[in-house]
Amino acid sequence: MSEFGPARAALSDTFVGEDAVLTYARAQSARTGIRAIGPSGGACLRLMAAALDAKAVAEIGTGTGVSGVYLLRGMRPDGVLTTVDSEPVRQQLAKEAYQAAGFAANRSRFIPGRALDVLPRLADGQYDLVFCDGDPAESGEYLAESLRLLRPGGMVCFEGVFQEGRLAEPELQDPQTRSVRDLVRDVRESDTLLPALLPVSDGLLCAVKR
């Protein structure tokens, strides 16, 4: 990273700004010990949801609602966010964040459970955007499920692919880092995906399904 890297990252994070709802949801995330997508990554999610005119979005990893608020703010007014998390307590915090942001209860569908148990129950080809922020070790399985869920022209996004710098360290061969490296390779080399790796937050890997 150049000497200007941190300054550029800070500018990206402060460019849009976060209101009280997002600030509180982010604080809840820190309190519960989970990492939420950064402001610049959240702004990208909102932009993509708006560009897709997204009506149906699936999210792997509800957290405390930071990413969900961004997604909902970009989606159509009648859009529905389906969000999956193994921790119902986190989903309750997210539900409170969505309510505080002014979203009606019917704008979100909360499904508790392990993502790889829940995703097969969702309908084929019915989603405009799938956002993956779950277990990095399961990234390959998330990609396969996302491609099934997405309509042609839909988009899949993976948060945290830089792995706090571990992705760029070839000597690191732990299972989680290897799984993310495999994901990046598979997305880049896929004949059915048009990808980009965005240097926002901790790395946002996005691809459009052709």
MDTraj code that builds the backbone (N, CA, C; nanometers):
import mdtraj as md
import numpy as np

residues = "MET SER GLU PHE GLY PRO ALA ARG ALA ALA LEU SER ASP THR PHE VAL GLY GLU ASP ALA VAL LEU THR TYR ALA ARG ALA GLN SER ALA ARG THR GLY ILE ARG ALA ILE GLY PRO SER GLY GLY ALA CYS LEU ARG LEU MET ALA ALA ALA LEU ASP ALA LYS ALA VAL ALA GLU ILE GLY THR GLY THR GLY VAL SER GLY VAL TYR LEU LEU ARG GLY MET ARG PRO ASP GLY VAL LEU THR THR VAL ASP SER GLU PRO VAL ARG GLN GLN LEU ALA LYS GLU ALA TYR GLN ALA ALA GLY PHE ALA ALA ASN ARG SER ARG PHE ILE PRO GLY ARG ALA LEU ASP VAL LEU PRO ARG LEU ALA ASP GLY GLN TYR ASP LEU VAL PHE CYS ASP GLY ASP PRO ALA GLU SER GLY GLU TYR LEU ALA GLU SER LEU ARG LEU LEU ARG PRO GLY GLY MET VAL CYS PHE GLU GLY VAL PHE GLN GLU GLY ARG LEU ALA GLU PRO GLU LEU GLN ASP PRO GLN THR ARG SER VAL ARG ASP LEU VAL ARG ASP VAL ARG GLU SER ASP THR LEU LEU PRO ALA LEU LEU PRO VAL SER ASP GLY LEU LEU CYS ALA VAL LYS ARG".split()
xyz = np.array([
    [0.0848, -0.1205, 0.0000],
    [0.0000, 0.0000, 0.0000],
    [0.0876, 0.1246, 0.0000],
    [0.0550, 0.2250, -0.0792],
    [0.1321, 0.3478, -0.0829],
    [0.1128, 0.4263, 0.0443],
    [0.1982, 0.5299, 0.0610],
    [0.1877, 0.6117, 0.1813],
    [0.0541, 0.6843, 0.1877],
    [-0.0124, 0.6984, 0.0736],
    [-0.1414, 0.7668, 0.0721],
    [-0.2574, 0.6707, 0.0974],
    [-0.2278, 0.5396, 0.1076],
    [-0.3331, 0.4410, 0.1233],
    [-0.4270, 0.4674, 0.2395],
    [-0.3747, 0.4836, 0.3619],
    [-0.4640, 0.5073, 0.4755],
    [-0.5477, 0.6332, 0.4602],
    [-0.4882, 0.7383, 0.4037],
    [-0.5640, 0.8626, 0.3852],
    [-0.6767, 0.8430, 0.2855],
    [-0.6494, 0.7678, 0.1790],
    [-0.7532, 0.7409, 0.0796],
    [-0.8652, 0.6573, 0.1395],
    [-0.8272, 0.5573, 0.2206],
    [-0.9286, 0.4741, 0.2853],
    [-1.0152, 0.5573, 0.3787],
    [-0.9531, 0.6469, 0.4538],
    [-1.0293, 0.7320, 0.5456],
    [-1.1242, 0.8229, 0.4694],
    [-1.0766, 0.8759, 0.3563],
    [-1.1628, 0.9625, 0.2756],
    [-1.2820, 0.8851, 0.2219],
    [-1.2587, 0.7604, 0.1774],
    [-1.3687, 0.6774, 0.1275],
    [-1.4702, 0.6500, 0.2367],
    [-1.4225, 0.6253, 0.3580],
    [-1.5128, 0.5922, 0.4679],
    [-1.5943, 0.7125, 0.5144],
    [-1.5388, 0.8324, 0.4998],
    [-1.6100, 0.9515, 0.5482],
    [-1.6861, 1.0229, 0.4374],
    [-1.6698, 0.9776, 0.3131],
    [-1.7291, 1.0475, 0.1992],
    [-1.8810, 1.0563, 0.2108],
    [-1.9449, 0.9441, 0.2442],
    [-2.0907, 0.9424, 0.2535],
    [-2.1363, 0.9777, 0.3946],
    [-2.0676, 0.9243, 0.4942],
    [-2.1071, 0.9493, 0.6330],
    [-2.2131, 0.8519, 0.6798],
    [-2.2210, 0.8334, 0.8091],
    [-2.3193, 0.7415, 0.8680],
    [-2.4052, 0.8147, 0.9690],
    [-2.5343, 0.7864, 0.9667],
    [-2.6266, 0.8513, 1.0584],
    [-2.6314, 0.7768, 1.1917],
    [-2.7212, 0.8204, 1.2786],
    [-2.7286, 0.7633, 1.4130],
    [-2.7658, 0.6154, 1.4105],
    [-2.8504, 0.5745, 1.3162],
    [-2.8910, 0.4338, 1.3068],
    [-2.7701, 0.3455, 1.2793],
    [-2.6905, 0.3831, 1.1795],
    [-2.5737, 0.3027, 1.1449],
    [-2.4662, 0.3094, 1.2532],
    [-2.4499, 0.4252, 1.3135],
    [-2.3517, 0.4385, 1.4214],
    [-2.3867, 0.3460, 1.5371],
    [-2.5156, 0.3399, 1.5717],
    [-2.5582, 0.2533, 1.6809],
    [-2.5433, 0.1058, 1.6437],
    [-2.5838, 0.0700, 1.5217],
    [-2.5711, -0.0690, 1.4776],
    [-2.4249, -0.1111, 1.4747],
    [-2.3374, -0.0218, 1.4336],
    [-2.1944, -0.0516, 1.4314],
    [-2.1404, -0.0699, 1.5729],
    [-2.1881, 0.0115, 1.6662],
    [-2.1465, -0.0030, 1.8058],
    [-2.1936, -0.1364, 1.8636],
    [-2.3139, -0.1787, 1.8267],
    [-2.3640, -0.3085, 1.8713],
    [-2.2794, -0.4220, 1.8145],
    [-2.2346, -0.4040, 1.6912],
    [-2.1479, -0.5038, 1.6304],
    [-2.0177, -0.5172, 1.7081],
    [-1.9583, -0.4040, 1.7423],
    [-1.8338, -0.4072, 1.8194],
    [-1.8576, -0.4687, 1.9568],
    [-1.9713, -0.4372, 2.0180],
    [-2.0012, -0.4899, 2.1516],
    [-2.0153, -0.6413, 2.1506],
    [-2.0719, -0.6951, 2.0431],
    [-2.0921, -0.8395, 2.0354],
    [-1.9723, -0.9130, 1.9766],
    [-1.8683, -0.8377, 1.9398],
    [-1.7449, -0.9009, 1.8951],
    [-1.7442, -0.9484, 1.7519],
    [-1.8280, -0.8894, 1.6658],
    [-1.8263, -0.9260, 1.5241],
    [-1.7890, -0.8039, 1.4411],
    [-1.7293, -0.8292, 1.3269],
    [-1.6837, -0.7216, 1.2401],
    [-1.7918, -0.6885, 1.1384],
    [-1.8257, -0.5625, 1.1288],
    [-1.9247, -0.5171, 1.0307],
    [-1.8524, -0.4574, 0.9105],
    [-1.9176, -0.4590, 0.7962],
    [-1.8614, -0.3970, 0.6775],
    [-1.8369, -0.2492, 0.7041],
    [-1.7275, -0.1953, 0.6500],
    [-1.6951, -0.0551, 0.6706],
    [-1.7881, 0.0378, 0.5954],
    [-1.7836, 0.1666, 0.6279],
    [-1.8724, 0.2625, 0.5612],
    [-1.8566, 0.2664, 0.4097],
    [-1.7324, 0.2582, 0.3594],
    [-1.7142, 0.2626, 0.2139],
    [-1.7707, 0.1383, 0.1473],
    [-1.7535, 0.0228, 0.2102],
    [-1.8127, -0.0998, 0.1572],
    [-1.9632, -0.0963, 0.1631],
    [-2.0178, -0.0432, 0.2717],
    [-2.1623, -0.0297, 0.2833],
    [-2.2193, 0.0616, 0.1768],
    [-2.1486, 0.1715, 0.1496],
    [-2.1938, 0.2635, 0.0448],
    [-2.1945, 0.1940, -0.0911],
    [-2.0952, 0.1068, -0.1146],
    [-2.0928, 0.0318, -0.2405],
    [-2.2117, -0.0633, -0.2495],
    [-2.2452, -0.1298, -0.1402],
    [-2.3609, -0.2190, -0.1412],
    [-2.4886, -0.1423, -0.1728],
    [-2.5040, -0.0266, -0.1106],
    [-2.6225, 0.0555, -0.1360],
    [-2.6280, 0.0972, -0.2826],
    [-2.5136, 0.1387, -0.3377],
    [-2.5060, 0.1787, -0.4772],
    [-2.5431, 0.0636, -0.5703],
    [-2.4910, -0.0548, -0.5418],
    [-2.5182, -0.1696, -0.6280],
    [-2.6652, -0.2105, -0.6214],
    [-2.7212, -0.2087, -0.5017],
    [-2.8630, -0.2423, -0.4888],
    [-2.9491, -0.1435, -0.5670],
    [-2.9099, -0.0170, -0.5642],
    [-2.9855, 0.0845, -0.6380],
    [-2.9664, 0.0678, -0.7884],
    [-2.8427, 0.0403, -0.8320],
    [-2.8152, 0.0242, -0.9746],
    [-2.8896, -0.0954, -1.0329],
    [-2.9062, -0.1991, -0.9524],
    [-2.9785, -0.3184, -0.9963],
    [-3.1299, -0.3022, -0.9841],
    [-3.1732, -0.1905, -0.9219],
    [-3.3154, -0.1735, -0.8907],
    [-3.3655, -0.2971, -0.8173],
    [-3.2869, -0.3390, -0.7179],
    [-3.3064, -0.4696, -0.6541],
    [-3.4384, -0.4772, -0.5779],
    [-3.5119, -0.5830, -0.6078],
    [-3.6365, -0.6117, -0.5369],
    [-3.6187, -0.7273, -0.4392],
    [-3.5271, -0.8190, -0.4696],
    [-3.5028, -0.9342, -0.3830],
    [-3.3528, -0.9487, -0.3609],
    [-3.3114, -0.9397, -0.2345],
    [-3.1701, -0.9519, -0.1973],
    [-3.1586, -1.0576, -0.0888],
    [-3.0564, -1.1417, -0.1004],
    [-3.0265, -1.2402, 0.0041],
    [-2.8944, -1.2026, 0.0690],
    [-2.8909, -1.2141, 0.2001],
    [-2.7713, -1.1783, 0.2770],
    [-2.7306, -1.2957, 0.3647],
    [-2.6042, -1.3348, 0.3544],
    [-2.5481, -1.4399, 0.4394],
    [-2.4675, -1.3716, 0.5483],
    [-2.5183, -1.3757, 0.6699],
    [-2.4537, -1.3078, 0.7813],
    [-2.5237, -1.1778, 0.8147],
    [-2.6296, -1.1854, 0.8956],
    [-2.7074, -1.0672, 0.9307],
    [-2.6264, -0.9689, 1.0133],
    [-2.5451, -1.0234, 1.1066],
    [-2.4755, -0.9361, 1.2001],
    [-2.5752, -0.8564, 1.2820],
    [-2.5433, -0.7313, 1.3092],
    [-2.6345, -0.6456, 1.3859],
    [-2.7070, -0.5457, 1.2967],
    [-2.7001, -0.5654, 1.1645],
    [-2.7834, -0.4868, 1.0752],
    [-2.7147, -0.3771, 0.9970],
    [-2.5830, -0.3628, 1.0111],
    [-2.5135, -0.2554, 0.9385],
    [-2.5287, -0.2730, 0.7878],
    [-2.4892, -0.3887, 0.7368],
    [-2.4977, -0.4112, 0.5920],
    [-2.6431, -0.4123, 0.5454],
    [-2.7325, -0.4653, 0.6278],
    [-2.8729, -0.4704, 0.5902],
    [-2.9341, -0.3332, 0.5718],
    [-2.8995, -0.2391, 0.6580],
    [-2.9506, -0.1030, 0.6433],
    [-2.9020, -0.0426, 0.5117],
    [-2.7741, -0.0619, 0.4809],
    [-2.7219, -0.0113, 0.3540],
    [-2.7950, -0.0739, 0.2353],
    [-2.8136, -0.2056, 0.2391],
    [-2.8813, -0.2736, 0.1285],
    [-3.0242, -0.2238, 0.1131],
    [-3.0971, -0.2165, 0.2222],
    [-3.2359, -0.1727, 0.2161],
    [-3.2478, -0.0297, 0.1651],
    [-3.1520, 0.0537, 0.1978],
    [-3.1562, 0.1926, 0.1517],
    [-3.1299, 0.2045, 0.0019],
    [-3.0702, 0.1015, -0.0580],
    [-3.0493, 0.1041, -0.2013],
    [-3.1567, 0.0327, -0.2805],
    [-3.2314, -0.0558, -0.2154],
    [-3.3302, -0.1371, -0.2843],
    [-3.4559, -0.0573, -0.3201],
    [-3.5375, -0.1166, -0.4052],
    [-3.6667, -0.0589, -0.4380],
    [-3.7524, -0.0441, -0.3126],
    [-3.8463, 0.0511, -0.3114],
    [-3.9318, 0.0692, -0.1933],
    [-4.0130, -0.0540, -0.1562],
    [-4.0366, -0.1434, -0.2549],
    [-4.1107, -0.2653, -0.2260],
    [-4.0185, -0.3868, -0.2166],
    [-3.8872, -0.3633, -0.2118],
    [-3.7916, -0.4736, -0.2071],
    [-3.7882, -0.5426, -0.0724],
    [-3.7505, -0.6704, -0.0748],
    [-3.7432, -0.7507, 0.0470],
    [-3.6017, -0.8073, 0.0618],
    [-3.5452, -0.7881, 0.1796],
    [-3.4150, -0.8429, 0.2145],
    [-3.4351, -0.9715, 0.2936],
    [-3.3830, -1.0824, 0.2412],
    [-3.3837, -1.2101, 0.3134],
    [-3.2467, -1.2284, 0.3749],
    [-3.2403, -1.2363, 0.5065],
    [-3.1108, -1.2380, 0.5736],
    [-3.0991, -1.3580, 0.6666],
    [-2.9844, -1.4240, 0.6598],
    [-2.9614, -1.5515, 0.7284],
    [-2.8471, -1.5363, 0.8273],
    [-2.8673, -1.5860, 0.9480],
    [-2.7607, -1.5831, 1.0490],
    [-2.7862, -1.6949, 1.1488],
    [-2.6784, -1.7501, 1.1999],
    [-2.6910, -1.8597, 1.2967],
    [-2.7225, -1.8117, 1.4368],
    [-2.7162, -1.6794, 1.4593],
    [-2.7384, -1.6241, 1.5938],
    [-2.8655, -1.5398, 1.5971],
    [-2.9755, -1.5927, 1.6513],
    [-3.1000, -1.5152, 1.6583],
    [-3.0871, -1.3846, 1.7359],
    [-2.9965, -1.3800, 1.8333],
    [-2.9794, -1.2569, 1.9114],
    [-2.9307, -1.1440, 1.8213],
    [-2.8391, -1.1754, 1.7324],
    [-2.7921, -1.0744, 1.6374],
    [-2.9053, -1.0298, 1.5465],
    [-2.9864, -1.1246, 1.5032],
    [-3.0961, -1.0881, 1.4141],
    [-3.1963, -0.9964, 1.4826],
    [-3.2150, -1.0137, 1.6119],
    [-3.3036, -0.9241, 1.6844],
    [-3.2464, -0.7827, 1.6868],
    [-3.1149, -0.7704, 1.7043],
    [-3.0521, -0.6384, 1.7003],
    [-3.0666, -0.5764, 1.5617],
    [-3.0511, -0.6572, 1.4581],
    [-3.0682, -0.6068, 1.3219],
    [-3.2115, -0.5622, 1.2983],
    [-3.3052, -0.6395, 1.3476],
    [-3.4464, -0.6034, 1.3319],
    [-3.4739, -0.4668, 1.3948],
    [-3.4146, -0.4416, 1.5096],
    [-3.4302, -0.3120, 1.5759],
    [-3.3669, -0.2003, 1.4935],
    [-3.2522, -0.2305, 1.4310],
    [-3.1869, -0.1295, 1.3466],
    [-3.2726, -0.0968, 1.2254],
    [-3.3313, -0.1977, 1.1618],
    [-3.4159, -0.1732, 1.0454],
    [-3.5380, -0.0900, 1.0843],
    [-3.5937, -0.1211, 1.2001],
    [-3.7101, -0.0459, 1.2466],
    [-3.6715, 0.0995, 1.2743],
    [-3.5562, 0.1191, 1.3388],
    [-3.5099, 0.2551, 1.3678],
    [-3.4818, 0.3329, 1.2401],
    [-3.4427, 0.2621, 1.1340],
    [-3.4163, 0.3267, 1.0058],
    [-3.5446, 0.3576, 0.9295],
    [-3.6589, 0.3129, 0.9817],
    [-3.7868, 0.3456, 0.9204],
    [-3.8406, 0.2436, 0.8232],
    [-3.7830, 0.1235, 0.8217],
    [-3.8294, 0.0204, 0.7293],
    [-3.9418, -0.0614, 0.7914],
    [-4.0476, -0.0828, 0.7145],
    [-4.1593, -0.1645, 0.7611],
    [-4.1137, -0.3082, 0.7817],
    [-4.1838, -0.3785, 0.8684],
    [-4.1454, -0.5156, 0.9013],
    [-4.1465, -0.6065, 0.7793],
    [-4.2339, -0.5786, 0.6828],
    [-4.2427, -0.6669, 0.5652],
    [-4.1319, -0.6430, 0.4631],
    [-4.0388, -0.5502, 0.4918],
    [-3.9250, -0.5277, 0.4035],
    [-3.8102, -0.6254, 0.4290],
    [-3.8193, -0.7056, 0.5345],
    [-3.7107, -0.7985, 0.5674],
    [-3.7668, -0.9319, 0.6128],
    [-3.6923, -1.0368, 0.5803],
    [-3.7281, -1.1729, 0.6214],
    [-3.6059, -1.2327, 0.6898],
    [-3.6211, -1.2622, 0.8172],
    [-3.5109, -1.3149, 0.8979],
    [-3.5229, -1.4668, 0.9070],
    [-3.4153, -1.5357, 0.8689],
    [-3.4134, -1.6815, 0.8787],
    [-3.2950, -1.7216, 0.9660],
    [-3.3214, -1.7732, 1.0863],
    [-3.2109, -1.8184, 1.1711],
    [-3.1621, -1.9559, 1.1263],
    [-3.0316, -1.9768, 1.1347],
    [-2.9771, -2.1074, 1.1011],
    [-2.8445, -2.0956, 1.0278],
    [-2.7799, -2.2089, 1.0116],
    [-2.6537, -2.2135, 0.9378],
    [-2.6821, -2.1892, 0.7900],
    [-2.6028, -2.1032, 0.7281],
    [-2.6303, -2.0614, 0.5906],
    [-2.6427, -2.1787, 0.4950],
    [-2.5535, -2.2758, 0.5049],
    [-2.5550, -2.3864, 0.4095],
    [-2.6726, -2.4812, 0.4319],
    [-2.7413, -2.4671, 0.5443],
    [-2.8652, -2.5415, 0.5659],
    [-2.9864, -2.4639, 0.5135],
    [-2.9762, -2.3300, 0.5185],
    [-3.0891, -2.2447, 0.4809],
    [-3.0925, -2.2167, 0.3301],
    [-2.9784, -2.1855, 0.2718],
    [-2.9748, -2.1410, 0.1316],
    [-3.0398, -2.2389, 0.0343],
    [-3.0222, -2.3711, 0.0500],
    [-3.0872, -2.4625, -0.0447],
    [-3.2395, -2.4526, -0.0467],
    [-3.2979, -2.3910, 0.0554],
    [-3.4436, -2.3776, 0.0599],
    [-3.4930, -2.2537, -0.0139],
    [-3.4019, -2.1660, -0.0557],
    [-3.4418, -2.0448, -0.1269],
    [-3.4566, -2.0742, -0.2758],
    [-3.5413, -1.9965, -0.3411],
    [-3.5814, -2.0259, -0.4801],
    [-3.4725, -1.9939, -0.5810],
    [-3.4615, -2.0772, -0.6821],
    [-3.3649, -2.0589, -0.7901],
    [-3.3955, -1.9329, -0.8716],
    [-3.2907, -1.8584, -0.9073],
    [-3.3022, -1.7505, -1.0042],
    [-3.3946, -1.6363, -0.9676],
    [-3.4188, -1.6163, -0.8397],
    [-3.5173, -1.5155, -0.7989],
    [-3.4559, -1.3941, -0.7291],
    [-3.3229, -1.3871, -0.7216],
    [-3.2588, -1.2796, -0.6456],
    [-3.1757, -1.1903, -0.7366],
    [-3.1805, -1.0612, -0.7069],
    [-3.1046, -0.9616, -0.7826],
    [-2.9626, -0.9473, -0.7301],
    [-2.9455, -0.9705, -0.6004],
    [-2.8159, -0.9506, -0.5355],
    [-2.8044, -1.0483, -0.4201],
    [-2.6868, -1.1098, -0.4072],
    [-2.6563, -1.1935, -0.2912],
    [-2.5306, -1.1371, -0.2272],
    [-2.5402, -1.1037, -0.0998],
    [-2.4261, -1.0498, -0.0251],
    [-2.3794, -1.1538, 0.0753],
    [-2.2522, -1.1911, 0.0667],
    [-2.1958, -1.2982, 0.1495],
    [-2.0991, -1.2402, 0.2518],
    [-2.1340, -1.2536, 0.3786],
    [-2.0477, -1.2079, 0.4873],
    [-2.0549, -1.3097, 0.6005],
    [-2.0406, -1.4363, 0.5627],
    [-2.0479, -1.5447, 0.6598],
    [-1.9104, -1.6019, 0.6885],
    [-1.9049, -1.7324, 0.7095],
    [-1.7810, -1.8012, 0.7409],
    [-1.6915, -1.8057, 0.6170],
    [-1.5729, -1.7427, 0.6196],
    [-1.4868, -1.7441, 0.5009],
    [-1.4500, -1.8847, 0.4552],
    [-1.4449, -1.9796, 0.5465],
    [-1.4095, -2.1168, 0.5101],
    [-1.5152, -2.1816, 0.4217],
    [-1.6358, -2.1241, 0.4186],
    [-1.7442, -2.1782, 0.3374],
    [-1.7684, -2.0976, 0.2099],
    [-1.6711, -2.0144, 0.1735],
    [-1.6886, -1.9220, 0.0612],
    [-1.7240, -1.9933, -0.0687],
    [-1.6576, -2.1058, -0.0963],
    [-1.6847, -2.1779, -0.2200],
    [-1.8279, -2.2266, -0.2283],
    [-1.8792, -2.2766, -0.1169],
    [-2.0181, -2.3224, -0.1122],
    [-2.1149, -2.2057, -0.1270],
    [-2.0799, -2.0901, -0.0673],
    [-2.1650, -1.9718, -0.0824],
    [-2.1719, -1.9293, -0.2293],
    [-2.0588, -1.9359, -0.2975],
    [-2.0579, -1.8970, -0.4383],
    [-2.1497, -1.9868, -0.5203],
    [-2.1400, -2.1166, -0.4984],
    [-2.2243, -2.2099, -0.5734],
    [-2.3724, -2.1824, -0.5479],
    [-2.4099, -2.1597, -0.4226],
    [-2.5493, -2.1303, -0.3901],
    [-2.5925, -1.9964, -0.4494],
    [-2.5027, -1.8987, -0.4450],
    [-2.5362, -1.7660, -0.4983],
    [-2.5656, -1.7724, -0.6468],
    [-2.4857, -1.8476, -0.7212],
    [-2.5086, -1.8585, -0.8653],
    [-2.6431, -1.9233, -0.8951],
    [-2.6855, -2.0140, -0.8115],
    [-2.8168, -2.0763, -0.8288],
    [-2.9286, -1.9771, -0.7978],
    [-2.9082, -1.8945, -0.6958],
    [-3.0126, -1.8024, -0.6515],
    [-3.0296, -1.6826, -0.7439],
    [-2.9213, -1.6404, -0.8093],
    [-2.9242, -1.5163, -0.8866],
    [-2.9944, -1.5313, -1.0214],
    [-3.0646, -1.4280, -1.0602],
    [-3.1160, -1.4157, -1.1964],
    [-3.0004, -1.3754, -1.2877],
    [-3.0110, -1.3981, -1.4193],
    [-2.9113, -1.3440, -1.5112],
    [-2.9037, -1.1924, -1.4963],
    [-2.7838, -1.1392, -1.4863],
    [-2.7664, -0.9971, -1.4631],
    [-2.7608, -0.9599, -1.3166],
    [-2.7849, -1.0587, -1.2288],
    [-2.7737, -1.0352, -1.0856],
    [-2.6285, -1.0332, -1.0408],
    [-2.6068, -0.9935, -0.9162],
    [-2.4709, -0.9731, -0.8672],
    [-2.4503, -1.0449, -0.7337],
    [-2.3296, -1.1018, -0.7175],
    [-2.2885, -1.1586, -0.5902],
    [-2.1722, -1.0761, -0.5377],
    [-2.1702, -1.0512, -0.4065],
    [-2.0635, -0.9747, -0.3425],
    [-2.0152, -1.0491, -0.2183],
    [-1.8838, -1.0539, -0.2023],
    [-1.8210, -1.1141, -0.0843],
    [-1.7425, -1.0072, -0.0097],
    [-1.7684, -0.9951, 0.1187],
    [-1.6998, -0.8989, 0.2044],
    [-1.5816, -0.9661, 0.2743],
    [-1.4746, -0.8871, 0.2948],
    [-1.3630, -0.9334, 0.3765],
    [-1.2624, -1.0201, 0.3046],
    [-1.2536, -1.0113, 0.1711],
    [-1.1653, -1.1028, 0.0997],
    [-1.0173, -1.0685, 0.1181],
    [-0.9850, -0.9477, 0.1604],
    [-0.8447, -0.9172, 0.1889],
    [-0.7958, -0.9900, 0.3138],
    [-0.8912, -1.0337, 0.3979],
    [-0.8561, -1.1072, 0.5197],
    [-0.7538, -1.0308, 0.6035],
    [-0.7768, -0.8983, 0.6158],
    [-0.6880, -0.8110, 0.6939],
    [-0.5426, -0.8252, 0.6498],
    [-0.5222, -0.8410, 0.5205],
    [-0.3892, -0.8497, 0.4627],
    [-0.3370, -0.9903, 0.4415],
    [-0.4057, -1.0904, 0.4957],
    [-0.3549, -1.2277, 0.4859],
    [-0.3608, -1.2807, 0.3430],
    [-0.4553, -1.2314, 0.2631],
    [-0.4694, -1.2811, 0.1260],
    [-0.3415, -1.2581, 0.0456],
    [-0.2703, -1.1495, 0.0741],
    [-0.1511, -1.1135, -0.0019],
    [-0.0237, -1.1748, 0.0545],
    [-0.0346, -1.2613, 0.1532],
    [0.0824, -1.3246, 0.2143],
    [0.0855, -1.4719, 0.1724],
    [0.1616, -1.5064, 0.0666],
    [0.1572, -1.6431, 0.0125],
    [0.2013, -1.7502, 0.1099],
    [0.2796, -1.7124, 0.2104],
    [0.3246, -1.8137, 0.3061],
    [0.2149, -1.8564, 0.4028],
    [0.1078, -1.7808, 0.4082],
    [-0.0031, -1.8164, 0.4959],
    [-0.0910, -1.9190, 0.4262],
    [-0.1005, -2.0371, 0.4867],
    [-0.1716, -2.1480, 0.4227],
    [-0.2766, -2.2091, 0.5160],
    [-0.3311, -2.1278, 0.6052],
    [-0.4363, -2.1792, 0.6920],
    [-0.5618, -2.2044, 0.6085],
    [-0.6506, -2.2941, 0.6539],
    [-0.7676, -2.3312, 0.5723],
    [-0.8559, -2.2130, 0.5332],
    [-0.8737, -2.1168, 0.6228],
    [-0.9604, -2.0038, 0.5914],
    [-0.9017, -1.9190, 0.4793],
    [-0.7730, -1.8883, 0.4885],
    [-0.7097, -1.8068, 0.3852],
    [-0.7069, -1.8803, 0.2522],
    [-0.6793, -2.0095, 0.2545],
    [-0.6796, -2.0874, 0.1307],
    [-0.8174, -2.0878, 0.0666],
    [-0.9206, -2.0972, 0.1492],
    [-1.0573, -2.0970, 0.0970],
    [-1.0895, -1.9656, 0.0263],
    [-1.0467, -1.8541, 0.0843],
    [-1.0727, -1.7243, 0.0214],
    [-0.9905, -1.7094, -0.1054],
    [-0.8657, -1.7581, -0.1047],
    [-0.7859, -1.7543, -0.2276],
    [-0.8537, -1.8345, -0.3386],
    [-0.9052, -1.9502, -0.3040],
    [-0.9763, -2.0320, -0.4031],
    [-1.0977, -1.9581, -0.4567],
    [-1.1694, -1.8890, -0.3667],
    [-1.2859, -1.8118, -0.4085],
    [-1.2469, -1.7049, -0.5103],
    [-1.1437, -1.6277, -0.4779],
    [-1.0999, -1.5200, -0.5668],
    [-1.0609, -1.5767, -0.7029],
    [-0.9888, -1.6881, -0.7023],
    [-0.9487, -1.7518, -0.8285],
    [-1.0697, -1.7991, -0.9079],
    [-1.1629, -1.8653, -0.8397],
    [-1.2791, -1.9201, -0.9093],
    [-1.3652, -1.8100, -0.9703],
    [-1.3826, -1.7001, -0.8960],
    [-1.4618, -1.5891, -0.9486],
    [-1.3908, -1.5249, -1.0671],
    [-1.2600, -1.5063, -1.0563],
    [-1.1829, -1.4435, -1.1647],
    [-1.1829, -1.5278, -1.2914],
    [-1.1769, -1.6594, -1.2755],
    [-1.1636, -1.7475, -1.3913],
    [-1.2963, -1.7998, -1.4451],
    [-1.4068, -1.7659, -1.3802],
    [-1.5367, -1.8168, -1.4231],
    [-1.5775, -1.7601, -1.5587],
    [-1.6345, -1.8452, -1.6414],
    [-1.6853, -1.8019, -1.7722],
    [-1.8229, -1.7362, -1.7612],
    [-1.8871, -1.7515, -1.6471],
    [-2.0233, -1.6993, -1.6309],
    [-2.0290, -1.5740, -1.5445],
    [-1.9141, -1.5245, -1.4983],
    [-1.9120, -1.4095, -1.4095],
    [-1.8260, -1.2977, -1.4665],
    [-1.8690, -1.1743, -1.4446],
    [-1.7915, -1.0556, -1.4785],
    [-1.7503, -0.9913, -1.3455],
    [-1.6223, -1.0094, -1.3022],
    [-1.5848, -0.9748, -1.1651],
    [-1.5078, -0.8435, -1.1512],
    [-1.5040, -0.7948, -1.0266],
    [-1.4165, -0.6844, -0.9872],
    [-1.3870, -0.7004, -0.8391],
    [-1.2635, -0.6713, -0.8011],
    [-1.2238, -0.6728, -0.6603],
    [-1.2041, -0.5280, -0.6178],
    [-1.2924, -0.4794, -0.5323],
    [-1.2928, -0.3391, -0.4932],
    [-1.2150, -0.3191, -0.3638],
    [-1.1223, -0.2216, -0.3610],
    [-1.0416, -0.1985, -0.2408],
    [-1.1139, -0.1107, -0.1390],
    [-1.2316, -0.1538, -0.0973],
    [-1.3081, -0.0831, 0.0052],
    [-1.3271, -0.1763, 0.1244],
    [-1.3382, -0.1156, 0.2425],
    [-1.3480, -0.1929, 0.3670],
    [-1.2330, -0.2943, 0.3693],
    [-1.2629, -0.4226, 0.3915],
    [-1.1569, -0.5240, 0.3933],
    [-1.1593, -0.6047, 0.2635],
    [-1.1926, -0.5373, 0.1538],
    [-1.1966, -0.6033, 0.0241],
    [-1.3356, -0.6530, -0.0089],
    [-1.3934, -0.6003, -0.1158],
    [-1.5286, -0.6387, -0.1579],
    [-1.5188, -0.6990, -0.2980],
    [-1.5367, -0.8302, -0.3060],
    [-1.5310, -0.9019, -0.4329],
    [-1.6720, -0.9105, -0.4895],
    [-1.6914, -0.8542, -0.6083],
    [-1.8247, -0.8503, -0.6692],
    [-1.8185, -0.9092, -0.8094],
    [-1.9270, -0.9706, -0.8529],
    [-1.9331, -1.0268, -0.9876],
    [-2.0769, -1.0298, -1.0345],
    [-2.0954, -0.9965, -1.1617],
    [-2.2265, -1.0035, -1.2257],
    [-2.2401, -1.1393, -1.2943],
    [-2.3540, -1.2028, -1.2753],
    [-2.3828, -1.3285, -1.3428],
    [-2.4304, -1.2992, -1.4845],
    [-2.3586, -1.3496, -1.5831],
    [-2.3930, -1.3234, -1.7228],
    [-2.5203, -1.3977, -1.7615],
])
top = md.Topology()
chain = top.add_chain()
for i, resn in enumerate(residues, 1):
    res = top.add_residue(resn, chain, resSeq=i)
    for name in ("N", "CA", "C"):
        top.add_atom(name, md.element.get_by_symbol(name[0]), res)
traj = md.Trajectory(xyz[None], top)
